[in-house]
């Protein structure tokens, strides 16, 4: 299934292509897009997260440092993380800094696989949105 963005004067519409038939999936605001991302990440559902992440996205590697490029790198990184730690990341405040960049103040709880809390902290995720998909994610 491919995802395309059709611009409208009010809110972008995601169009899903399935077996050659186009269907309007839903109207998505940048807040809904990010809530979808965080919910999918917290559920450890990579494919659902990729519905809103550009295939060529550049993604911060918060655990090991550096940047990841594209879905495959992001998938491998997340699966590697989830093999030894679980994350619960809750967006607390979402602010658009300009038409393409969004800052999310997030509350993050990390647990080991036994459920013991390893870390609790607040941080900022910086998202760049391009054509209705997340093109870049950074961490402050």
Steps between C-alpha positions, in 0.01 A plus 500: 500500500637843409413825668473826310418849615250719321519866600181680582449860598407405857649167611709244309327174413680168504410284205564127525548300183380143543462271199487803271198652674546842662321565828522806721624357829448806716575866544808535716624800696863514610383426857313189387800394292729521804248336734480214249881472505529496880215249539656267242846533658367432851316194363823390328317497167765601246278463193231722650765762584627490142158612379604852603880483450650584161682199346820709481467655845807602699457386862706574811651194668454603862649183650816452295551843344501605138222505244295228333394520136174352379250244616739204509751674730221625726337154514829331593574764765158473664501119496849499650385739778186302574703182540636631832290800605144632472409861453193697589520845343211740556477830313424772756504806275508532121593835344549591136808723475450567127291340223731197473652458850335379819640475853356234729572517870483138605506304826698178460511194725745218423460157657704184481324186378409411860307826530748681725535872431841582355446868424236772515562828322349780299644583160418673175450332166538726198307388193524625145189430296517479123199431282300385801755241620773515761822562310737561790508440875754644740537494879594777744 
